[in-house]
């Protein structure tokens, strides 16, 4: 939460579309079976354009270890996934 707050302090309001999930919700939303959301260690943020790039940059600086980027399609479906699992990873959807 402190790391997410740091992002808000830097970028202004953020629309978090997913945080902690139960197994059923994760399955229903097409989530990865070992998702960081299941451990309350991940968040998806609806964001696109220059703010998305700034979010990724600042997220790395504050210590997020996993960053998933979906920036194709309609703006309402674009997001950045951030997590704090014990590994370094960057991927696109």
N, C-alpha and C positions, 0 to 999 in steps of 0.2 A: 504493500500500500504506500509506503514511503517513497518508493521508486516511481510509482504511478503519479503520486502527488508532485514529485520533482518534474515530471513531464508536463503536468498541468501548469505548474509555476512558470515553466519556460515557454510553453506554447499556447496557454489559455485553455478554455474549456475543451474537453475531449468526450466523445461519445463512445462509451464502453458498451459493446453489444453482447459480450459474453465474458463471464468470469468463471467461478467455480461451477462445475457441472456434476450431476449424478451420472451414473453409467447409462441409464436409459436416455436421458436428454442428450448425452454425448453421442450415443448410437443414432438417435432420431435426427440429430443435426449433421450426421455424416462425419463426425469427429474421429480422429485417429484413436485406435483402441488403447494406446498408452499415452493419451493426451495429458499435457500439463494441467489442463482444466480439471481433470479428475482428482488432482492432488492440490487444488487451489493454488497452483503456481503459474497460471497462465491467464492472459486477458486478450481479447480482440477489441481493436479500436477502429471505428469507422472513420476513415480519413483518406484523402487523396491529394494529388498535386504537390506543390511545394511544401505544404505542411507535412505530408507523408515523408518526404525526404528529410525534413528537419526532425521529425519524430524518430526515424531510424537512427540518425546521427546522435541525437541526445540519448536515446535508449541504450546504445552501446556505451556511451560515456558514463551513465549512471549504474551500469552493471547487468543489464538484461543479457542473458546468455543465448537465448533462442529468439530468432526474428523470422517470421514468415510474412511474405509480402504478396498480397493480391491487389493488383492495380489495373486489371483489365475489366472490361465490361462497364455496365452502368455505374455511375458514381455511388449510388445507394448500396451497391454490393462490393465496393472496394474496402479493404481493411488491412491493418497490420496486426499480426499476432505477436505478442511479447511473452516470454516466459523466463523463469529462473531455474530451470532444470540444470543439474551439474554436468554440463557440456557446453561447447560452443557450436552453434549451428545457425545457418542462414539458408532459407529456401524460398521458393516462389510457388504459388498455387496456380 
